[in-house]
């Protein structure tokens, strides 16, 4: 239970710091889906970008993984660094943050774990204000080892880099 409190506190502190940033782009929200390895799962979720400080953004997400005789709900509190080559409509991102995983086993047992996720991916412009995302997540600790997700973000972008 103590690990859960620490993870929630870290996520809330990160949200509070980023929410006070004045120079960030409008917020964007979206969905994503994909697959996970160890455990092998189909993954659905929601994602957001809530603020920007220089080239870093707070990008929380909530995922639900189904398969391998268990269901995992993961709350991710990522901070991402975006690198956008000049005159392009895409950006590369790297980052990471705490992950709180609530695991529901098929037999009725449950467990809560905290770990660290390392994230990398691409973000490409879709029209004037939306973007496609491709994200790989590497889990450290007792959380899912790997997830590959494809998604869409709505609003808040002039291009993939968000500038």
Phi, psi and omega per residue, in radians:
X1 nan -0.583 -3.131
X2 -1.131 -0.667 3.119
X3 -1.081 -0.664 3.120
X4 -1.082 -0.803 3.130
X5 -1.078 -0.708 3.118
X6 -1.123 -0.779 -3.128
X7 -1.110 -0.777 -3.141
X8 -1.125 -0.712 3.111
X9 -1.084 -0.775 3.113
X10 -1.067 -0.761 3.129
X11 -1.116 -0.763 -3.137
X12 -1.151 -0.682 3.095
X13 -1.111 -0.717 3.116
X14 -1.119 -0.745 3.092
X15 -1.058 -0.758 -3.117
X16 -1.105 -0.737 -3.141
X17 -1.143 -0.812 -3.093
X18 -1.236 -0.605 -3.123
X19 -1.132 -0.385 3.129
X20 -1.506 -0.108 3.139
X21 -1.244 2.212 -3.091
X22 -1.570 -0.392 -3.008
X23 -1.648 0.236 -3.079
X24 -1.450 2.817 3.086
X25 -1.310 2.938 3.041
X26 -0.994 2.711 -3.140
X27 -1.243 2.620 3.086
X28 -2.329 2.625 -3.088
X29 -2.377 2.632 3.136
X30 -2.890 -2.948 -3.129
X31 -2.234 2.778 3.019
X32 -2.657 2.816 3.099
X33 -2.649 2.850 -3.139
X34 3.019 -2.531 -3.114
X35 -2.426 2.793 3.100
X36 -2.190 2.688 3.072
X37 -2.112 2.381 -3.136
X38 0.928 1.226 0.161
X39 -1.489 2.696 3.094
X40 -1.332 1.972 -3.046
X41 -2.539 2.705 2.899
X42 -1.557 2.339 -3.024
X43 -2.141 2.325 3.027
X44 -2.175 2.613 3.112
X45 -2.991 -3.130 3.101
X46 -2.137 2.591 -3.138
X47 -2.399 2.813 3.137
X48 -2.655 2.806 2.918
X49 -2.225 2.076 -2.956
X50 -1.947 -0.005 3.124
X51 3.000 2.985 -3.089
X52 -2.524 2.400 2.969
X53 -2.231 1.906 -3.025
X54 0.988 -2.073 -3.122
X55 -1.729 0.117 -3.128
X56 -1.780 2.530 3.112
X57 -2.358 2.591 2.993
X58 -1.526 2.142 -3.051
X59 -2.297 1.353 3.132
X60 -1.293 2.731 3.065
X61 -2.619 2.759 3.091
X62 -2.259 2.190 -3.088
X63 -2.171 2.613 2.998
X64 -2.188 2.138 3.124
X65 -1.903 2.369 -3.084
X66 -2.209 2.276 3.094
X67 2.320 3.007 3.137
X68 1.071 0.569 3.109
X69 1.111 0.477 3.058
X70 -2.758 2.825 3.066
X71 -2.134 2.315 -3.128
X72 -2.139 2.192 2.997
X73 -1.836 2.156 -3.078
X74 -2.151 2.255 3.032
X75 -1.844 2.085 -3.071
X76 -1.957 2.272 3.116
X77 -1.954 1.223 -3.042
X78 -1.430 2.557 2.877
X79 -2.032 2.231 -3.076
X80 -2.071 2.499 3.010
X81 -1.809 2.188 -3.108
X82 -1.815 2.319 3.092
X83 -2.127 1.977 -3.085
X84 -2.022 1.987 3.083
X85 -1.042 2.568 -3.128
X86 -1.002 2.492 3.056
X87 1.006 0.636 3.077
X88 -2.161 2.896 3.119
X89 -1.953 0.433 3.080
X90 -2.390 2.862 3.100
X91 -2.482 2.590 3.017
X92 -1.728 2.444 3.075
X93 -2.279 2.596 3.083
X94 -2.378 2.584 3.111
X95 3.035 -2.729 3.136
X96 2.969 -3.119 3.122
X97 2.947 -3.119 -3.122
X98 -1.261 2.590 3.057
X99 -2.245 2.248 3.049
X100 -1.855 2.054 -3.095
X101 -1.981 2.180 3.050
X102 -1.848 2.022 -2.995
X103 -1.882 2.211 3.129
X104 -2.005 1.897 -3.114
X105 -1.410 2.684 -3.095
X106 -1.018 -0.596 -3.112
X107 -1.342 -0.005 3.118
X108 1.815 -0.190 3.099
X109 -1.303 2.655 3.073
X110 -2.305 2.766 3.128
X111 -2.629 2.627 3.061
X112 -2.147 2.252 -3.110
X113 -2.263 2.688 3.045
X114 -2.171 2.488 3.127
X115 -2.665 -2.982 3.125
X116 -2.107 2.322 3.076
X117 -1.893 2.344 2.973
X118 -1.806 2.332 -2.992
X119 -2.211 2.500 3.025
X120 -2.621 2.655 3.127
X121 3.063 -2.926 3.139
X122 -2.194 2.593 3.041
X123 -2.308 2.180 -3.085
X124 -2.167 2.419 -3.122
X125 -1.101 2.457 3.044
X126 -2.229 1.623 -3.045
X127 1.330 -2.729 -3.046
X128 -1.432 -0.595 -3.003
X129 -2.267 0.125 3.139
X130 -2.088 2.926 -3.118
X131 -2.618 2.596 2.971
X132 -1.586 2.603 3.058
X133 -2.283 2.553 2.996
X134 -2.277 2.106 -2.971
X135 -2.330 2.330 2.997
X136 -1.955 2.317 -3.116
X137 -2.111 2.192 3.073
X138 -1.899 2.120 -3.083
X139 -1.679 2.325 3.073
X140 -2.003 2.219 -3.062
X141 1.865 -2.827 -3.093
X142 -1.552 0.913 3.087
X143 -2.194 2.962 3.133
X144 -0.921 2.399 -3.061
X145 -1.209 -0.707 -3.081
X146 -2.660 2.468 3.010
X147 -2.446 2.437 3.049
X148 -2.094 2.122 -3.011
X149 -2.247 2.450 3.048
X150 -2.039 2.363 -3.089
X151 -2.641 -3.123 3.107
X152 -2.325 2.341 3.019
X153 -1.920 2.350 -3.124
X154 -1.913 2.195 3.052
X155 1.440 2.804 2.988
X156 1.480 0.157 -3.075
X157 -2.306 2.385 2.933
X158 -1.615 -0.449 3.016
X159 -2.736 -3.089 -3.065
X160 -1.081 -0.562 3.130
X161 -1.375 -0.215 3.091
X162 1.385 0.282 -3.086
X163 -1.506 nan nan
